[in-house]
Amino acid sequence: MNFRKLSGFVMTGVLAAGMCAMAQDSAKQDMKAAGHDTSAAARNTGHATKHVAKKTWHGTKHVAHKTKAATENTGDRIAGKPPVHQ
């Protein structure tokens, strides 16, 4: 019976020592992974910002052209001419 208790303590000690060694390696790897994840997130945010900026530019350009055409057509309508710009 004493052998079982002793072997249980030895196994517990071996497992605890192994867990401590793994925890040190794991913390280092966790820091590396966090750095890589942060880098990837920054890259993705940059791509999304670029995409939204292009869409906003296109929408602004489209609205500006429509406003210009509407303004020119308003002058034509007042003068009684058919609208030329679409």
C-alpha positions in Angstrom: 0.0 0.0 0.0 2.9 2.4 0.7 4.2 1.6 -2.8 1.0 2.9 -4.3 1.1 6.1 -2.3 4.7 6.7 -3.2 4.2 5.9 -6.9 1.2 8.3 -6.9 3.3 11.1 -5.4 6.1 10.4 -7.9 3.7 10.5 -10.8 2.1 13.7 -9.6 5.5 15.3 -9.3 6.6 14.2 -12.7 3.4 15.5 -14.3 3.6 18.8 -12.4 7.2 19.3 -13.6 6.2 18.5 -17.1 3.3 20.9 -17.0 5.6 23.7 -15.7 8.0 23.1 -18.6 5.2 23.2 -21.1 3.7 26.3 -19.5 7.0 28.2 -20.2 7.1 27.2 -23.8 3.4 27.8 -24.1 3.6 31.3 -22.8 6.3 32.2 -25.3 4.3 30.6 -28.1 1.2 32.5 -26.9 3.0 35.8 -27.2 4.2 35.0 -30.7 0.7 34.0 -31.7 -0.7 37.1 -30.2 1.8 39.2 -32.2 0.9 37.4 -35.4 -2.8 37.8 -34.8 -2.4 41.5 -34.1 -0.4 41.9 -37.3 -3.1 40.0 -39.3 -5.9 42.1 -37.8 -4.0 45.3 -38.7 -3.6 44.1 -42.2 -7.2 43.2 -42.5 -8.3 46.5 -41.2 -6.1 48.3 -43.7 -7.6 46.3 -46.6 -11.2 47.0 -45.3 -10.4 50.7 -45.0 -9.1 50.8 -48.6 -12.1 49.0 -49.9 -14.6 51.4 -48.1 -12.6 54.4 -49.2 -12.9 53.3 -52.9 -16.6 52.7 -52.5 -17.1 56.1 -50.9 -15.1 57.8 -53.6 -17.2 56.1 -56.3 -20.4 57.0 -54.6 -19.4 60.6 -54.2 -18.3 60.8 -57.8 -21.6 59.3 -58.9 -23.7 61.7 -56.9 -21.6 64.7 -58.1 -22.3 63.7 -61.7 -26.0 63.3 -61.0 -26.2 66.7 -59.3 -24.4 68.3 -62.2 -26.8 66.8 -64.7 -29.8 67.7 -62.6 -28.7 71.3 -62.3 -28.1 71.6 -66.0 -31.5 70.0 -66.8 -33.2 72.4 -64.4 -31.9 75.3 -66.4 -33.1 73.7 -69.6 -36.5 73.0 -68.1 -36.9 76.6 -67.0 -36.0 77.7 -70.6 -38.5 75.2 -72.0 -36.0 73.0 -73.7 -36.0 69.2 -73.4 -33.4 67.7 -70.9 -30.2 66.9 -72.6 -28.1 65.4 -69.8 -29.1 62.1 -68.2 
